[in-house]
């Protein structure tokens, strides 16, 4: 690249009148510039030409210490460089300066013999050396009238040393900027990875936390911190057994201590009682975090709430048991019902034929026992039957009246007060009349079993809104213990004494209501009473 400038003044400028310190001062004004920039290099060469009266000046740079290939930055008068052997001469002079390791000079212009009218003068070439490395050369061509016996070119050595230092500094700054850019890129990548891991750590529903050998919490996710009624920032750097379990010392059989001691993961099931009185079951797993030397430095723990999982497993087991019971009931029902029919019929005949009151009571007892056994078989068959029920428009108040009429004799015998408050003109619901009547009968019998004979009361009401019909059966009986409320609709679960219930009534009632698209729920308080609320969709 050739950059032409105005030639120096025609008046001779003697170097002795131009202190080279002035040149260094002028060049120093570029101290903050990028010395790898061609614009900066051209400006420096222009200043050299103007100050010392040079015909032209040039900077040559090597590519990776390859002195055979020199990249030149030239500045001077409009001299036809291209197509001449000037370049070859410049390259030769540059290699000589590098080989000698000092400033060299040559009389006359390189390639002068092939250039007609080229003025005579002297070429000076000094190597740019810094930190023991040769980076390039600086070369100036001075006219003959400047190169007098008093001319001292030592200023070129100082200029070359200053330029080499500036060039090294520029390259170091570029390397530093590149390194900083790489570091910033890696910092942003690490920050992104950290944020991603933090989001994952906090968003998983499983409780997670990391502790060191001193039981200090190093990290904890939002799920586990929420169980402690805090946010992660409030718990980090504190003892896990203090803030998570409200203890003054490590928990008995602590999995953290076991993992640190053995260097192996652990897993166990733990049940915890909540303030509400319910119980939660956790599957707790610990894993060691090893250092490069293989030592355990930290332990990460996972606490998975498996309460619902265990409940589903129990439900599945119960469903499998019901399926087996259903198959058994269906297989033996015929064999059982036939003998029971004979037992009941003959017991009835005996009651007609016998005159002795005691014997009649014994026959009546046989009849009742047979009828109860037959009812149990029928309930088992109903429970195992999977066919959908036949739905039709049913008057809920009518089914309630029929059920109440069936229990009136016992109410009178036991001295139980019953209040019935139906809302008039209820809309019909889609249900099976017989099965719906069986649901009310079951709820009424349970209520009568739980109230005291003296002073017992039962309230039955019905009402409706735009979409649903509601039936409420309440009593002032003993109530249901809180630990049993969640199980009363399970098949075979009963709190009654042996011989007074099979535990199938509420389970069958629950299934019937669900098949009609409704719902049944219960509220109870010990010593106060129990309320069952059934809602059915309007037809």
C-alpha positions, 0 to 999 in steps of 0.5 A, a space after each residue: 500500500 502506497 500513501 502519497 504525501 506532500 514532498 518536504 520543503 525545497 529548502 534544505 533542513 539541516 538535521 542539526 537544526 532538528 533535534 530528534 527529541 522533537 521527533 520522538 515527542 511528536 511520535 509520542 502523541 500517538 501513544 494511545 493509538 492502535 499501532 496495528 492500524 495502517 492509519 496510525 502507521 501512515 501518520 507516524 511515517 508522515 511525521 518522520 518524513 516531515 521532521 527529518 526531511 526524508 524522501 520516504 519512510 517505511 515500516 516492514 513487518 514479519 509474518 510469524 518470524 518469517 523474514 522472507 515475507 515482509 509486509 510494508 507500510 510506506 509513506 513518501 512522495 509519489 514514487 512509482 514503487 510498483 513494477 520496479 526492483 525497489 522492493 527487492 532492494 528494501 527487502 534485502 536491506 531489511 534482512 541485513 538489519 535483522 541479521 546484524 541486529 543493528 541499524 544499517 545504511 546504504 548509499 543511493 536508492 535501491 534499484 537506482 540503476 533501473 530508475 532514470 532521474 532518481 535522486 541520490 541519497 542514503 537509506 537507513 534501516 533499523 530493526 524493531 526489537 522488543 522482549 528479544 523478538 524482532 518484529 520488523 524494521 523502520 526504513 527512511 530514505 534521506 536526500 543527499 543534501 541531508 546526509 552531511 558529515 555532521 549528520 548523526 542518525 542515532 535518533 533512528 535507533 531510539 525511534 525504532 526502540 520506541 516503536 517496537 515497545 509501542 507495537 508490543 504494548 498494542 499487541 498485548 492490549 489486543 490479546 488482553 481484550 481478546 482474553 477479556 472477551 473470552 472470559 466475559 463470554 465464559 462468564 455469561 455462559 456460566 451465569 446462564 448455566 447457573 440460572 438454568 440449574 437454579 430454575 431446575 433446582 427450585 421448580 422440581 416438586 421434590 424437596 432437595 437440599 445440600 449439606 456439608 460435614 458440619 450439617 450446614 445447609 449449602 443450598 436448599 430449593 423452594 419446595 423444601 424451604 416452603 415446608 419450613 415456612 421460609 425462603 431459601 436465603 433465610 436457611 442457607 448457612 444454618 444447621 439443617 437439623 435446627 431449621 428443618 427439624 427444630 432440634 438442638 443436635 443431629 437427628 437420630 439415624 441421620 442419613 447425612 452422617 451415614 453417607 459421609 461415613 460410608 461414602 454411599 447413598 441411602 434410602 428410607 421411608 419416614 413418616 411425619 405428623 403434621 400440625 393438622 393431625 394428618 400424617 405424611 410419608 416421605 421417601 428420603 434418598 441421600 447421595 454423596 458428592 465426591 471431591 477429585 481425590 474421592 473424599 465425600 465433601 457434601 451430601 445431597 438429599 431428596 425428600 419425595 412425598 409418597 403419601 398419595 402414592 402409598 394411598 394409590 397402592 393401597 387402593 389398587 390392592 383393595 381393588 384387586 381384593 374386591 375383584 377377587 371377592 367379586 369373583 368368589 361371590 359370583 362363584 359361590 352365590 348360587 351355592 350359598 343362596 339355595 341352601 339359605 333359601 331353604 333355611 329361611 323358608 323352613 324357619 318360617 314354616 316352623 314358626 307357623 307350626 310351633 306353639 311353644 314361644 321359646 321354640 318360635 323365637 329360636 326359629 325366628 332367630 334362624 330366619 333372621 340369621 339366614 336373611 342376614 347371610 343372604 344380605 351379605 351375599 347380595 351386597 358382595 354381588 352388588 359391590 363386584 358387579 360392574 354393569 352400569 345402572 339404569 338411570 331414570 327421572 326420580 323424585 328424591 323426596 319420594 325415595 326419602 319418604 320410602 326409606 324413612 317409612 322402613 326405619 320408623 319402627 326402629 326409631 319408635 323402639 329406640 326412642 330416636 327423634 327424627 325431623 324431615 324437612 323436604 323442600 317442595 317441588 324438587 326437580 327430578 334427578 337421573 338415578 335408580 330409584 331402588 338404589 337411591 332409596 338404598 343409599 338413604 336407608 344406609 345413611 339412616 341406619 348408620 345414624 341410628 347406630 351412632 346416636 344414643 337411644 335416649 335423646 338421640 336426634 336425626 335431621 333429614 333435609 332436601 333442597 336444590 339450586 339451579 343445577 343440583 339437588 342436595 340431601 343432608 342426613 345429620 345426627 347428634 351421635 358420637 361422631 367419627 374420629 378424625 383418623 377414620 374420616 378418610 377411610 369410611 368409604 373404603 370397602 370392609 372398613 367399619 368401626 362397628 362391633 363384629 356381627 353389626 356391620 360388614 363395612 360395605 354399606 358406605 362403600 356401595 352408597 359412594 359408588 352408587 352416588 358417583 355413578 349418577 354423577 353426584 358426590 357424597 361428603 361427610 363432616 364429623 366432630 367427636 361428641 357432637 355428631 356427623 353430617 352426610 351431604 349428598 348432591 345429585 345433578 338435576 335431570 
